[in-house]
Amino acid sequence: MTRRIVVWAGVLAALFAVGWWVGRSSATAPSDLYQNLDVFVEVLQKVQQNYVDAVEPQALIDAATRGMLRDLDPFSQFLDPRSWDNLKAATQGSFGGIGIVVTVRDNFPTVISPIEGGPAWTLGLRPGDMIVKIDGQSSAGLQVEEVANRLRGPAGSRVTITVRGEGEPEDRDYEITREIIVTRSVPYAFVLEGRTGYLRLANFSENSGSEVRAAMARLESQGASRLVLDLRANPGGLLDQAVDVVEQFVKPGTLVVFTRGRSKGQDNRYYSAEKHPQLSWPLVVLVNEGSASASEIVAGTLQDLDRALVVGENSFGKGSVQSVYPLRGRDAALKLTTALYYTPSGRSIHRAANDRPLTRVSASPEGLEDQAGDDEIPVPARPDTTPPPMFRTAAGRMVQGGGGVRPDVVVAPDSMPPVVRRLETRALPLRFANRWVNAHRAGSAGAAGESPWNAFVDFLRSENVDFRAEEFERERPALDRALRRELARRSGGDGAAARVALEGDPVFARAVEILSRSRSPREVFTVADASARASGR
């Protein structure tokens, strides 16, 4: 068995190497290319004829294709049928399923939240519900993608799930009819005190621009006159939707972004065409190291045009454009980097190539990655010591290119206190909120007048949480906020939870502070500069 594994690994390594060689030889003479292809065919033939076990040729070819692409860049990929379907679902913002955002906790898939209006929402699935069986089979040990494959299916088909609720004595069975689930790029938007609107843009799919447009109209009708646009942890997506979002804030005919590639067909310029853009609201855009691709187009362009103040941390630095090419005769496709994009000042925000790692999304609608066009969420790259090129905005401010979008106002998020971190890692605030709400629903036997805080402390003791009294008291504001956040989620959904979470967000607080003193779009820059001088930043 060991010998078989070693031989198999050697064959795959050879195929990866041949794939890389073929890819690298694309700039050589056609005869060299064909000679390399002959080598590939010969290796494939010998494997089929002589390998100790029978092998599937298609699997070998797919592996070689992946090998050819892996040395190009992290975003060029071979999309097998499953990945291809996931990408199409992500860009279209819809799929057949039961409508839940799920992650894995304690070895079981666990509901983060049901998608409002979906089948799971209608039947009463709740955050924190643990899915212990799917169609009668245990779900223990399943990864998010495996859960997605079991829960998704054609609209009208059925799936039975067994759910274990926090603090409930018996499991519950749900037979659910799948429907077309529409995911939202704007999960929530609301108006805070001081006429400040908050709009969370989570990804870029086919309807992102129209969702932002509708959210802006709602915020204006509710009295908003300034805006925080939150792009943190938004991994990007469709280029045209990034343009659609930007043009809602800039004059018609403004250059939004342009692309340059190796082939002429990849050189394009995109101009705003919005007839009635919102030009009078002061605007702050929030970014962090998880803001990538289309998010960086929006942030970088609004920064270049002096239309928005960018606040937060350096963005990721993915300034490349991917094109998708369906493959003839197969339900598969090639996603290939074909161009770089540039903001109006002429800067590229693309980070220089290095061995930065990537990690998959862990919580998403039935496993669907929470982005369109980039099927992985980036984590911070190693710092680049090369001095970045500098560019001027429309008003002459200096901004840097390369390595992502650098905020005009750098604000790091607060680190999570130790006790809070231990509780959040075990999802104890969410679990307690589920237990509390289950015990205090109409007709239940919950104790009248019982304090959620005291009950929460008792719950933590029952879960053997190790903490010192003085440590617990010091962190009480953050603990109280975590508790209120999850109780709010149960009563009012993700938007209500977000309102509570923002209370302890220093990046958001800085944005609101600047906006509250700004009466016009240009004043966000003067207010930020004055604040920086006053504080010595």
C-alpha positions as CSV (number, residue, x, y, z in Angstrom):
1,M,0.0,0.0,0.0
2,T,2.8,2.4,0.9
3,R,4.6,1.6,-2.4
4,R,1.4,2.3,-4.3
5,I,1.0,5.7,-2.7
6,V,4.6,6.6,-3.4
7,V,4.3,5.6,-7.1
8,W,1.0,7.5,-7.4
9,A,2.6,10.6,-5.8
10,G,5.5,10.4,-8.2
11,V,3.1,10.2,-11.2
12,L,1.2,13.2,-10.1
13,A,4.4,15.1,-9.5
14,A,5.5,14.3,-13.0
15,L,2.2,15.5,-14.4
16,F,2.3,18.7,-12.4
17,A,5.8,19.3,-13.7
18,V,4.7,18.7,-17.3
19,G,1.7,20.9,-16.8
20,W,3.9,23.7,-15.6
21,W,6.3,23.1,-18.5
22,V,3.6,23.3,-21.0
23,G,2.3,26.5,-19.5
24,R,5.7,28.1,-19.4
25,S,6.4,27.2,-23.0
26,S,3.5,29.2,-24.4
27,A,5.8,31.9,-25.5
28,T,8.1,29.5,-27.3
29,A,7.9,28.3,-30.9
30,P,4.9,26.1,-31.8
31,S,7.3,23.1,-32.5
32,D,8.6,23.3,-28.9
33,L,5.0,23.4,-27.6
34,Y,4.0,20.4,-29.6
35,Q,7.1,18.5,-28.5
36,N,6.2,19.2,-24.8
37,L,2.7,18.0,-25.5
38,D,4.1,14.8,-26.9
39,V,5.9,14.3,-23.6
40,F,2.7,14.8,-21.7
41,V,0.8,12.4,-23.9
42,E,3.6,9.8,-23.6
43,V,3.6,10.1,-19.8
44,L,-0.2,9.8,-19.7
45,Q,-0.1,6.7,-22.0
46,K,2.6,4.9,-19.9
47,V,0.6,5.6,-16.7
48,Q,-2.5,4.1,-18.2
49,Q,-0.6,1.0,-19.5
50,N,1.8,0.3,-16.7
51,Y,0.7,1.8,-13.4
52,V,0.0,-0.8,-10.7
53,D,-3.7,0.2,-10.5
54,A,-6.2,1.2,-13.1
55,V,-6.4,5.0,-13.3
56,E,-9.1,7.4,-14.6
57,P,-7.5,9.4,-17.5
58,Q,-9.8,12.4,-16.8
59,A,-8.6,12.6,-13.2
60,L,-5.0,12.7,-14.4
61,I,-5.6,15.3,-17.0
62,D,-7.5,17.5,-14.4
63,A,-4.5,17.1,-12.0
64,A,-2.1,18.1,-14.8
65,T,-4.2,21.1,-15.6
66,R,-4.2,22.3,-12.0
67,G,-0.4,21.9,-12.0
68,M,-0.1,24.0,-15.1
69,L,-2.0,26.8,-13.5
70,R,-0.8,26.7,-9.9
71,D,2.5,28.6,-10.6
72,L,0.8,31.4,-12.4
73,D,-0.9,33.2,-9.6
74,P,-3.3,32.3,-6.7
75,F,-6.3,33.3,-8.7
76,S,-6.0,31.4,-11.9
77,Q,-7.8,28.1,-11.4
78,F,-9.2,25.0,-13.1
79,L,-12.9,24.8,-12.2
80,D,-14.2,21.3,-12.0
81,P,-18.0,20.8,-12.3
82,R,-18.6,21.4,-8.7
83,S,-16.4,24.5,-8.5
84,W,-17.9,25.8,-11.8
85,D,-21.4,25.4,-10.4
86,N,-20.4,27.2,-7.2
87,L,-18.9,30.1,-9.1
88,K,-22.0,30.5,-11.3
89,A,-24.2,30.4,-8.2
90,A,-22.0,33.0,-6.5
91,T,-22.0,35.4,-9.4
92,Q,-25.8,35.0,-10.0
93,G,-26.5,35.4,-6.3
94,S,-28.9,32.4,-6.2
95,F,-29.0,28.7,-5.8
96,G,-31.4,25.9,-4.9
97,G,-31.4,25.1,-1.2
98,I,-33.0,25.5,2.2
99,G,-31.6,29.0,3.0
100,I,-29.2,28.9,5.9
101,V,-25.8,30.3,6.7
102,V,-23.9,27.4,8.2
103,T,-20.5,26.7,9.8
104,V,-19.0,23.8,11.7
105,R,-18.9,23.8,15.5
106,D,-18.2,21.0,17.9
107,N,-17.8,18.6,14.8
108,F,-21.4,19.3,13.6
109,P,-22.8,21.8,11.1
110,T,-24.4,24.6,13.0
111,V,-26.8,27.3,11.8
112,I,-25.4,30.8,12.0
113,S,-28.6,32.4,10.7
114,P,-31.4,31.4,8.4
115,I,-31.8,33.6,5.3
116,E,-34.9,35.7,5.8
117,G,-37.8,34.5,3.7
118,G,-36.2,31.2,2.9
119,P,-37.6,27.7,3.7
120,A,-35.5,27.3,6.9
121,W,-36.6,30.8,8.1
122,T,-40.3,30.0,7.5
123,L,-40.1,26.7,9.4
124,G,-38.4,28.3,12.3
125,L,-34.8,27.1,12.3
126,R,-32.8,29.3,14.6
127,P,-29.2,30.5,15.0
128,G,-27.2,27.9,17.0
129,D,-29.4,25.0,15.9
130,M,-27.0,22.0,15.4
131,I,-27.8,19.8,12.3
132,V,-27.1,16.3,13.5
133,K,-28.5,14.4,10.6
134,I,-29.2,15.0,6.9
135,D,-31.6,12.6,5.3
136,G,-31.2,10.2,8.2
137,Q,-27.4,10.1,8.0
138,S,-25.1,11.6,10.7
139,S,-23.6,14.9,9.8
140,A,-20.7,14.5,12.3
141,G,-17.4,15.5,10.8
142,L,-18.8,17.0,7.6
143,Q,-17.0,20.0,6.3
144,V,-18.9,23.1,5.1
145,E,-18.6,22.2,1.4
146,E,-19.9,18.7,2.1
147,V,-22.9,20.1,4.0
148,A,-23.6,22.4,1.1
149,N,-23.6,19.5,-1.4
150,R,-26.2,17.7,0.8
151,L,-28.4,20.6,1.5
152,R,-28.5,22.1,-2.0
153,G,-30.6,20.7,-4.8
154,P,-33.2,21.5,-7.4
155,A,-36.1,23.8,-6.3
156,G,-39.0,21.6,-5.4
157,S,-36.9,18.6,-4.2
158,R,-37.0,17.7,-0.5
159,V,-34.4,17.1,2.2
160,T,-34.9,16.0,5.8
161,I,-32.7,17.4,8.5
162,T,-32.5,16.6,12.2
163,V,-31.8,19.5,14.5
164,R,-30.6,19.7,18.1
165,G,-31.6,23.0,19.7
166,E,-29.5,24.5,22.5
167,G,-31.0,23.4,25.9
168,E,-33.8,21.4,24.3
169,P,-34.3,17.9,25.5
170,E,-35.3,16.3,22.1
171,D,-34.1,16.6,18.5
172,R,-36.4,18.0,15.9
173,D,-37.0,16.7,12.4
174,Y,-37.7,19.1,9.5
175,E,-38.7,17.9,6.0
176,I,-37.9,21.0,3.9
177,T,-38.8,21.7,0.3
178,R,-35.9,23.4,-1.4
179,E,-36.4,26.7,-3.1
180,I,-34.4,29.2,-5.1
181,I,-32.4,31.1,-2.5
182,V,-31.3,34.6,-3.3
183,T,-28.3,35.8,-1.4
184,R,-27.8,39.5,-0.7
185,S,-24.8,41.7,-1.3
186,V,-26.3,44.2,1.2
187,P,-27.4,42.2,4.2
188,Y,-28.5,45.3,6.1
189,A,-28.5,49.0,6.1
190,F,-29.8,51.4,8.7
191,V,-29.8,55.0,10.0
192,L,-28.1,55.8,13.3
193,E,-28.3,58.9,15.5
194,G,-27.1,62.1,13.8
195,R,-28.6,61.2,10.4
196,T,-25.7,58.9,9.7
197,G,-26.5,56.0,7.4
198,Y,-24.7,52.7,7.6
199,L,-24.5,50.3,4.6
200,R,-22.9,46.9,4.8
201,L,-21.7,45.7,1.3
202,A,-20.6,42.1,1.8
203,N,-19.8,40.9,-1.7
204,F,-20.2,41.8,-5.4
205,S,-22.6,39.6,-7.4
206,E,-24.9,40.3,-10.3
207,N,-27.3,42.5,-8.2
208,S,-24.9,44.4,-6.0
209,G,-25.3,47.7,-7.7
210,S,-29.1,47.6,-7.6
211,E,-29.0,46.5,-4.0
212,V,-26.9,49.5,-3.0
213,R,-29.1,51.8,-5.0
214,A,-32.2,50.5,-3.2
215,A,-30.5,50.7,0.2
216,M,-29.5,54.3,-0.5
217,A,-33.1,55.2,-1.3
218,R,-34.3,53.6,1.9
219,L,-31.7,55.4,4.0
220,E,-32.5,58.8,2.4
221,S,-36.2,58.2,3.1
222,Q,-35.3,57.5,6.7
223,G,-33.5,60.8,7.1
224,A,-29.9,59.9,6.4
225,S,-27.7,62.7,5.1
226,R,-24.2,61.1,5.3
227,L,-22.9,57.5,4.9
228,V,-20.6,54.9,6.2
229,L,-20.0,52.3,3.4
230,D,-18.5,49.2,5.1
231,L,-16.4,47.1,2.8
232,R,-14.4,45.2,5.5
233,A,-13.9,41.5,4.8
234,N,-15.6,42.0,1.4
235,P,-13.5,39.6,-0.9
236,G,-14.7,41.2,-4.1
237,G,-16.4,39.8,-7.2
238,L,-17.8,41.2,-10.5
239,L,-15.9,44.2,-11.9
240,D,-19.0,45.8,-13.5
241,Q,-20.8,45.8,-10.2
242,A,-17.9,47.6,-8.6
243,V,-18.3,50.2,-11.3
244,D,-22.1,50.3,-10.7
245,V,-21.5,51.1,-7.0
246,V,-18.9,53.8,-7.6
247,E,-21.0,55.6,-10.2
248,Q,-23.7,56.1,-7.6
249,F,-21.4,58.6,-5.9
250,V,-19.6,60.4,-8.7
251,K,-20.6,62.7,-11.7
252,P,-21.7,61.1,-15.0
253,G,-18.9,60.6,-17.4
254,T,-16.2,60.2,-14.7
255,L,-13.5,57.6,-15.4
256,V,-14.0,54.9,-12.7
257,V,-11.4,52.3,-13.6
258,F,-9.4,51.0,-16.5
259,T,-7.8,47.6,-17.2
260,R,-4.7,46.6,-19.1
261,G,-3.9,43.0,-20.2
262,R,-1.7,41.2,-22.6
263,S,-4.3,41.0,-25.3
264,K,-6.0,44.1,-26.7
265,G,-9.4,42.8,-25.8
266,Q,-8.4,43.2,-22.1
267,D,-7.8,46.9,-22.4
268,N,-10.9,48.7,-21.3
269,R,-12.0,51.9,-19.7
270,Y,-15.1,52.2,-17.6
271,Y,-17.0,55.5,-17.1
272,S,-19.9,56.4,-14.8
273,A,-23.3,56.6,-16.4
274,E,-25.6,57.1,-13.4
275,K,-28.0,59.9,-14.2
276,H,-28.8,60.9,-10.6
277,P,-25.8,60.1,-8.4
278,Q,-25.7,61.1,-4.7
279,L,-23.1,63.9,-4.7
280,S,-24.0,65.8,-1.6
281,W,-23.5,63.2,1.2
282,P,-20.2,63.1,3.1
283,L,-18.9,59.6,2.6
284,V,-16.5,57.4,4.6
285,V,-15.5,53.9,3.3
286,L,-14.2,51.3,5.7
287,V,-11.6,48.7,4.6
288,N,-9.4,46.1,6.2
289,E,-6.9,43.4,5.1
290,G,-9.9,41.3,4.0
291,S,-11.1,43.9,1.5
292,A,-10.0,42.7,-1.9
293,S,-10.6,42.9,-5.7
294,A,-13.8,44.8,-6.4
295,S,-13.9,46.2,-2.9
296,E,-10.5,47.8,-3.6
297,I,-11.8,49.3,-6.9
298,V,-14.6,51.0,-5.0
299,A,-12.4,52.2,-2.2
300,G,-9.4,53.2,-4.3
301,T,-11.5,55.0,-7.0
302,L,-13.5,57.0,-4.4
303,Q,-10.3,57.9,-2.7
304,D,-8.6,59.0,-6.0
305,L,-11.6,61.2,-6.9
306,D,-11.6,62.7,-3.4
307,R,-15.2,61.6,-3.1
308,A,-14.7,59.5,0.1
309,L,-12.4,59.3,3.1
310,V,-11.0,55.8,3.5
311,V,-10.7,54.6,7.1
312,G,-9.4,51.4,8.6
313,E,-6.5,49.1,7.7
314,N,-4.6,48.4,4.5
315,S,-6.6,46.4,2.0
316,F,-5.5,43.1,0.6
317,G,-4.0,44.2,-2.7
318,K,-5.7,42.1,-5.4
319,G,-5.7,44.3,-8.4
320,S,-6.1,41.7,-11.1
321,V,-9.0,40.7,-13.3
322,Q,-10.0,37.1,-13.9
323,S,-11.8,35.9,-17.1
324,V,-13.7,32.7,-17.1
325,Y,-13.5,30.4,-20.2
326,P,-15.9,27.4,-20.3
327,L,-14.1,24.3,-21.7
328,R,-15.5,22.6,-24.8
329,G,-17.1,19.3,-24.2
330,R,-17.0,19.5,-20.4
331,D,-19.0,21.0,-17.6
332,A,-15.8,22.7,-16.4
333,A,-14.1,26.0,-17.0
334,L,-10.8,27.9,-16.7
335,K,-10.5,31.0,-14.6
336,L,-7.5,32.9,-15.8
337,T,-5.9,36.2,-14.7
338,T,-6.0,38.3,-17.9
339,A,-5.5,41.9,-16.8
340,L,-4.6,44.3,-14.0
341,Y,-7.0,47.2,-13.2
342,Y,-6.0,50.8,-12.4
343,T,-7.8,53.5,-10.5
344,P,-8.3,56.9,-12.1
345,S,-5.0,58.3,-10.9
346,G,-3.3,55.5,-12.9
347,R,-2.2,53.5,-9.8
348,S,-2.4,49.7,-9.5
349,I,-3.1,48.4,-6.0
350,H,-1.9,44.9,-6.9
351,R,0.5,43.5,-4.3
352,A,3.8,42.1,-5.7
353,A,3.7,38.3,-6.0
354,N,4.8,36.4,-2.9
355,D,3.9,33.2,-1.2
356,R,0.9,34.6,0.6
357,P,-1.4,31.9,2.0
358,L,-5.1,31.7,1.3
359,T,-7.9,30.2,3.5
360,R,-11.4,29.2,2.6
361,V,-14.5,30.8,3.9
362,S,-15.8,28.9,6.9
363,A,-19.3,30.3,7.3
364,S,-21.5,30.9,4.2
365,P,-24.9,30.3,2.7
366,E,-25.0,26.4,2.7
367,G,-21.3,26.4,2.0
368,L,-21.4,28.9,-0.9
369,E,-18.3,31.0,-0.7
370,D,-19.3,34.6,0.1
371,Q,-18.0,36.2,-3.0
372,A,-18.3,36.2,-6.7
373,G,-15.3,35.7,-8.9
374,D,-12.7,34.9,-6.2
375,D,-13.4,31.6,-4.6
376,E,-11.0,32.1,-1.7
377,I,-10.8,34.7,1.0
378,P,-7.3,36.2,1.4
379,V,-5.4,36.6,4.6
380,P,-2.6,39.1,5.1
381,A,0.5,38.7,3.0
382,R,4.0,39.1,4.2
383,P,5.0,42.8,4.2
384,D,6.8,44.2,1.2
385,T,9.8,46.5,2.0
386,T,9.9,48.1,-1.4
387,P,8.9,51.8,-1.3
388,P,5.5,52.1,-2.9
389,P,5.0,54.4,-6.0
390,M,3.0,57.6,-5.2
391,F,0.2,59.1,-7.1
392,R,-2.0,62.3,-6.8
393,T,-5.7,62.3,-6.3
394,A,-8.0,64.7,-8.3
395,A,-7.4,67.4,-5.6
396,G,-3.7,66.8,-5.4
397,R,-3.5,64.6,-2.3
398,M,-0.8,62.0,-2.3
399,V,-1.8,58.3,-2.3
400,Q,0.3,55.2,-2.7
401,G,0.0,52.5,-5.3
402,G,0.8,48.8,-4.9
403,G,0.1,46.7,-1.8
404,G,-3.6,47.5,-1.5
405,V,-5.4,50.7,-0.7
406,R,-3.9,52.5,2.2
407,P,-6.5,54.3,4.3
408,D,-6.5,58.1,4.6
409,V,-7.1,57.5,8.4
410,V,-5.5,54.3,9.7
411,V,-7.4,52.8,12.6
412,A,-6.7,49.3,13.9
413,P,-9.6,47.3,15.4
414,D,-9.5,46.5,19.1
415,S,-8.1,43.1,20.0
416,M,-10.6,40.8,21.6
417,P,-10.1,40.6,25.4
418,P,-9.0,37.1,26.7
419,V,-12.3,36.0,28.4
420,V,-14.4,37.2,25.5
421,R,-12.1,35.4,23.1
422,R,-12.5,32.1,25.0
423,L,-16.3,32.5,25.0
424,E,-16.6,33.5,21.3
425,T,-14.3,30.5,20.3
426,R,-16.8,28.2,22.0
427,A,-19.8,30.2,20.7
428,L,-21.1,30.5,24.2
429,P,-22.9,33.9,23.8
430,L,-24.8,32.4,20.8
431,R,-25.6,29.2,22.7
432,F,-26.8,31.1,25.7
433,A,-29.0,33.4,23.6
434,N,-30.6,30.3,22.0
435,R,-31.2,28.7,25.4
436,W,-32.6,31.9,26.9
437,V,-35.0,32.6,24.0
438,N,-36.1,28.9,23.9
439,A,-36.9,29.1,27.6
440,H,-38.8,32.4,27.4
441,R,-40.9,31.9,24.3
442,A,-44.6,32.5,24.7
443,G,-46.1,29.6,26.7
444,S,-42.7,28.4,28.0
445,A,-41.8,27.9,31.6
446,G,-39.1,30.6,31.8
447,A,-38.6,32.3,35.1
448,A,-40.5,35.6,35.2
449,G,-38.2,38.6,35.8
450,E,-35.0,36.6,35.5
451,S,-32.0,38.7,34.5
452,P,-30.3,37.6,31.2
453,W,-26.9,38.7,32.7
454,N,-27.2,36.7,35.9
455,A,-28.5,33.7,33.9
456,F,-25.5,34.2,31.5
457,V,-23.0,34.1,34.3
458,D,-24.6,30.9,35.7
459,F,-24.5,29.4,32.2
460,L,-20.8,30.1,31.9
461,R,-20.1,28.4,35.2
462,S,-22.1,25.4,34.1
463,E,-19.9,25.3,31.0
464,N,-16.7,25.3,33.2
465,V,-15.5,28.6,31.9
466,D,-12.3,29.5,33.7
467,F,-12.1,33.2,34.7
468,R,-11.1,35.3,37.6
469,A,-13.7,37.7,39.1
470,E,-11.6,40.8,38.5
471,E,-10.9,39.8,34.9
472,F,-14.6,39.1,34.3
473,E,-15.6,42.5,35.7
474,R,-12.9,44.3,33.7
475,E,-14.3,42.8,30.5
476,R,-17.9,43.1,31.4
477,P,-18.7,45.8,28.8
478,A,-17.4,43.6,26.0
479,L,-19.1,40.5,27.5
480,D,-22.4,42.4,27.9
481,R,-22.1,43.6,24.3
482,A,-21.6,40.0,23.0
483,L,-24.6,38.8,25.0
484,R,-26.8,41.7,23.7
485,R,-25.6,41.1,20.2
486,E,-26.8,37.5,20.1
487,L,-30.1,38.2,21.9
488,A,-30.6,41.0,19.3
489,R,-29.9,38.5,16.5
490,R,-32.6,36.2,17.8
491,S,-35.2,39.0,18.0
492,G,-34.3,41.2,15.1
493,G,-31.9,39.3,12.7
494,D,-28.4,40.1,11.5
495,G,-29.1,43.8,11.2
496,A,-30.1,44.1,14.8
497,A,-27.0,42.2,15.8
498,A,-24.8,44.5,13.7
499,R,-26.1,47.6,15.5
500,V,-24.9,46.2,18.8
501,A,-21.6,45.0,17.4
502,L,-20.8,48.4,16.0
503,E,-21.1,49.9,19.5
504,G,-17.6,48.6,20.3
505,D,-16.0,49.1,16.9
506,P,-13.3,51.8,17.0
507,V,-13.0,52.0,13.2
508,F,-16.7,52.7,12.9
509,A,-16.6,55.1,15.8
510,R,-13.8,57.2,14.1
511,A,-15.9,57.3,10.9
512,V,-18.9,58.5,12.7
513,E,-16.9,61.1,14.6
514,I,-15.5,62.6,11.3
515,L,-18.9,62.5,9.6
516,S,-20.7,64.2,12.5
517,R,-18.5,67.2,12.0
518,S,-18.7,67.2,8.1
519,R,-21.4,69.1,6.3
520,S,-20.1,68.5,2.8
521,P,-18.2,65.7,1.0
522,R,-15.0,67.8,1.0
523,E,-15.1,68.5,4.7
524,V,-14.4,64.8,5.6
525,F,-10.8,65.5,4.6
526,T,-10.3,68.7,6.5
527,V,-12.0,67.3,9.6
528,A,-9.8,64.2,9.4
529,D,-6.6,66.3,9.0
530,A,-7.6,68.7,11.8
531,S,-8.3,65.7,14.1
532,A,-4.9,64.1,13.2
533,R,-3.0,67.3,14.0
534,A,-4.8,67.8,17.2
535,S,-4.1,64.3,18.4
536,G,-0.5,64.2,17.0
537,R,-1.3,61.3,14.7
